[in-house]
């Protein structure tokens, strides 16, 4: 086994979920990630934790969803019970075909999303992390060789996360005190929103690996203006490129895309909350400098900003503040590394990919 895979597992176990003796750890992974799962079992065994794996198969899942009636799609009780019983959950992505499931009907996809919500809620109540094991399909989506993509993944996850969290602290504190944000990028993005009274989420790889973002939540009805996504937005196997959104009174009132505009429309029509923003985040991982078509990486690229359609992040919305409910959470990443700025209460904290705290 490659040492980088063992190091990946070590970061997951010792940093992301901080597993200890007696912990029941649920791993959900496709068979393409078997090498990482084996490494996780090694590391969990070393700390006397108790791993259990639920293997997933996107091809089989598509075959099922192609034939099942939408009304018959219900919460998988065994998966819900396993998630509720776990002390920690590790989710691993490792696609064999990045577009698998792209032809599933919108009605069935919506039903599946609603059925998965109790499992998602159970996972969010405990310790959890989502990560990626490199595959040829993911490398192809990133338009790079398999070997280069493997190096990119392992370089992004094997970092000094304690030092990274310290570097992010100044930006986090500034956002925590903020009332208004403005995001400007070229001639295609000029977005204004309120974050008054909201809290801040600092990603130091405890829930996402790789980590590297500082995020907050907008007041849902405060969002005004336009935004264009520079990174591809991948949902359900469909890739939306060049998504453009116009907001009035917090809702998307106009939208288009350079590729797959129909898929963007279906996403926005999933439920009422899908047309509002639930997050605005800033990528801080300087180990990532390019988009690869996977939002887990793209939203962390250092010096970029992303906004998420749909569900708010619980960590960012204190009790009593407006929370945007939705089955959707879809991040649109704006490349702010050239001719762009992020203002906090009128003060520029990010200009052309450079943070004030880095100067």
Secondary structure, DSSP 8 states (H G I E B T S, - for coil): --HHHHHHHHHIIIIIS---TT-EEEEEEEGGGHHHHHHHHHHHHHTT-EEEEEEE-HHHHHHHHHHS-GGG----HHHHHHHHH-SEEEEEE--SSTTTTTTS-HHHHHHHHHHHHHHHHHHHTSEEEEEE---HHHHHHTTS-HHHHHHHHHHHHSS-HHHHHHHHHHHHHHHHT-SEEEEEETTTEEEEEE-TT--EEEESSSSEES--EEEE---GGG-EEEEE--S-EEETTEEEBS-EEEEETTEEEEEE-SB-HHHHHHHHTS-GGGGSEEEEEEE-BTT--S--S-HHHHTTBTT-EEEEEE---GGG--TTS-----S-EEEEEE--SSSEEEEETTEEEEETTEEGGG-
